Amino acid sequence: MLRAGIFDLDGTLADTLESMAHVTNIILKKFHLKTLLTEDFKYYSGEGAHMLIQRCLKDAGDTDLVYQEEAERMYREMFAADPMYKVVHYPGMPQTIRELKKRGAKLAVCSNKPHPAAVKVIREMFGEDFDLVLGQREGVPRKPSPVGALKIAEEFGLDPRECMYVGDTYTDMQTGKAAGMFTVGALWGFRDREELLKGGADCIAEQPKDLLTIYEGKL
């Protein structure tokens, strides 16, 4: 019986590609490195700010990662100040979240996005619909560690098996499986069906409203 939904943020609840590309390219220009295509951030993202900056710097020409520390600091500061540049929710997602809440589901976000930015994005886009938001912060290992997802289940007073974990990357699927949760791949996000299934998805949702059927089907 499912009683909660735990969601990834980037590529699952909201399309944040433009925001990540915008901030990163400002930083790259500061270091006189080449800028990167927005579409490529589908693959730069997913494992936290440290890995995103590392991948971007290498592709932009800083193969020795000379600017890693400063670039990562700038990235976190800029996102903490304004994480909403051209961020949009996926069609049907707000309605799906509200309907899950009506059906009694506890709702949380578990993201590798820096915690202050994750909180701002969720509050801006979904108001108070989510009961808990957990972004990347000290003391909680980044996904695919299941620690964050398990902390949420504990906070809700639920067995992990009562939680539906929803994400759009291999990393997310590995997180959900490691936590012992029912793991759903979001096909509208940054990665494809093959990656989600390879990561261990229990099922695939092709559009947000499918989550309602999946949630009810497990009751």
C-alpha positions in Angstrom: 0.0 0.0 0.0 1.5 3.3 -1.1 1.1 6.3 1.2 3.7 8.8 0.0 5.2 10.2 -3.2 8.9 11.3 -3.1 10.0 13.3 -6.2 13.2 14.3 -7.8 13.1 18.0 -8.9 15.1 18.7 -12.0 13.6 16.9 -15.0 10.8 15.4 -12.9 8.7 18.2 -11.3 10.2 21.1 -13.4 12.1 21.7 -16.6 15.1 23.5 -15.2 17.5 23.1 -18.2 17.5 26.8 -19.1 18.2 27.9 -15.5 21.2 25.5 -15.2 22.6 26.5 -18.6 22.1 30.2 -17.9 24.0 30.3 -14.6 26.7 27.9 -15.8 27.4 29.8 -19.0 27.8 33.1 -17.0 30.4 31.4 -14.9 32.2 29.9 -17.9 32.3 33.3 -19.6 34.0 34.8 -16.5 36.8 32.3 -16.9 37.0 32.9 -20.7 35.9 29.3 -21.4 33.5 28.3 -24.2 29.8 28.3 -23.4 27.7 25.1 -23.6 24.4 24.1 -25.3 21.3 24.1 -23.1 20.3 20.6 -24.4 23.5 19.1 -23.1 22.5 19.9 -19.5 20.2 16.9 -19.7 23.4 14.9 -19.2 25.5 17.3 -17.1 22.8 17.4 -14.4 21.5 14.6 -12.1 24.3 14.1 -9.6 24.6 17.4 -7.9 26.3 20.7 -8.4 29.8 19.4 -7.9 29.5 16.8 -10.7 27.6 19.3 -13.0 30.4 21.9 -12.7 33.1 19.3 -13.2 31.5 18.0 -16.4 30.9 21.5 -17.7 34.4 22.7 -17.0 35.9 19.7 -18.8 33.7 20.2 -21.9 34.4 23.9 -21.9 38.1 23.5 -21.9 39.2 23.4 -18.3 40.4 19.8 -18.5 42.5 20.1 -15.3 39.6 21.6 -13.4 41.6 24.6 -12.3 38.4 26.6 -11.7 36.3 23.8 -10.0 36.3 25.2 -6.5 35.5 28.8 -7.5 33.0 27.9 -10.2 31.1 25.6 -7.8 31.0 28.3 -5.1 29.6 30.8 -7.7 27.1 28.3 -8.9 25.7 27.6 -5.5 25.6 31.3 -4.6 23.9 32.3 -7.8 21.3 29.6 -7.5 20.6 30.4 -3.9 20.0 34.0 -4.9 17.8 33.3 -8.0 17.1 29.7 -9.1 14.0 30.5 -11.2 15.4 31.7 -14.5 13.0 30.3 -17.2 12.0 27.4 -14.9 8.6 25.9 -15.8 6.7 23.0 -14.4 5.8 20.1 -16.7 2.3 20.2 -18.2 -0.2 18.6 -15.8 2.3 18.3 -12.9 0.6 20.8 -10.5 -2.7 19.2 -11.0 -1.2 15.7 -10.4 0.5 16.8 -7.2 -2.7 18.4 -5.9 -4.7 15.3 -6.8 -2.2 13.0 -5.0 -2.5 15.3 -2.0 -6.3 15.0 -2.1 -6.0 11.3 -2.1 -4.1 11.4 1.2 -0.5 11.0 -0.1 2.3 12.6 1.9 4.5 14.4 -0.6 8.2 15.2 -0.6 11.1 16.3 -2.8 14.5 14.6 -2.7 16.9 16.5 -5.0 20.6 16.8 -5.7 20.0 20.5 -6.3 21.5 22.7 -3.6 19.0 22.8 -0.7 18.3 26.6 -0.6 17.6 26.6 -4.4 15.4 23.4 -4.2 13.3 25.0 -1.4 12.8 28.2 -3.4 11.9 26.5 -6.6 9.3 24.2 -4.9 7.7 27.0 -2.9 7.5 29.2 -6.0 6.0 26.6 -8.2 3.9 24.4 -5.9 3.2 26.6 -2.9 2.7 24.5 0.2 1.7 21.3 -1.7 4.8 19.4 -0.6 5.2 18.4 3.1 9.0 18.2 2.9 11.8 19.4 0.6 15.3 17.9 0.9 18.0 19.3 -1.4 21.7 18.6 -1.4 23.3 19.8 1.9 26.0 18.8 4.3 25.3 15.6 6.3 23.2 14.0 3.6 25.1 12.2 0.8 23.9 13.0 -2.7 21.9 10.5 -4.7 22.2 7.7 -5.6 22.8 7.3 -1.9 19.4 6.3 -0.4 20.0 8.3 2.8 17.9 11.3 1.8 15.0 9.3 0.6 15.1 7.1 3.8 15.2 10.2 6.0 12.0 11.4 4.3 10.3 8.1 4.9 11.4 8.2 8.6 10.1 11.8 8.9 6.8 10.6 7.5 6.7 7.6 9.9 6.4 5.3 6.9 8.1 2.1 5.8 10.1 2.7 2.6 7.9 0.2 0.8 5.0 2.5 1.4 6.7 5.2 -0.7 6.6 5.8 -4.5 9.9 7.3 -5.6 9.7 9.3 -8.9 12.6 10.5 -11.0 13.9 10.9 -14.5 17.5 9.5 -14.4 19.5 6.3 -13.8 20.7 8.0 -10.6 17.1 8.4 -9.4 16.2 4.8 -10.2 19.2 3.6 -8.3 18.2 5.8 -5.4 14.7 4.5 -5.2 15.8 0.9 -5.5 18.5 1.2 -2.9 15.9 2.8 -0.5 13.5 -0.2 -1.1 10.8 2.0 -2.6 8.5 1.5 -5.5 10.5 3.3 -8.2 8.8 5.1 -11.1 10.7 6.5 -14.1 9.4 9.8 -15.5 9.7 9.6 -19.3 8.9 13.4 -19.8 12.3 14.3 -18.1 15.9 14.5 -19.2 16.6 10.8 -20.0 15.0 8.0 -22.0 13.1 4.8 -21.3 16.2 2.6 -21.8 18.2 4.4 -19.1 15.3 4.3 -16.7 14.7 0.6 -17.1 18.4 -0.1 -16.9 18.5 1.8 -13.6 15.8 -0.5 -12.2 12.5 1.3 -12.6 9.6 -0.7 -11.4 7.5 1.0 -14.0 7.5 4.0 -16.4 5.1 7.0 -16.3 4.8 8.6 -19.8 3.0 11.7 -18.5 2.4 13.2 -15.0 -1.2 12.0 -14.8 0.0 8.4 -15.1 1.3 8.8 -11.5 -2.3 8.8 -10.2 -3.0 5.4 -11.8 0.2 4.0 -10.6 -0.4 5.3 -7.1 -3.9 3.9 -6.9 -2.8 0.6 -8.5 -0.6 -0.1 -5.6 -3.2 0.6 -2.9 
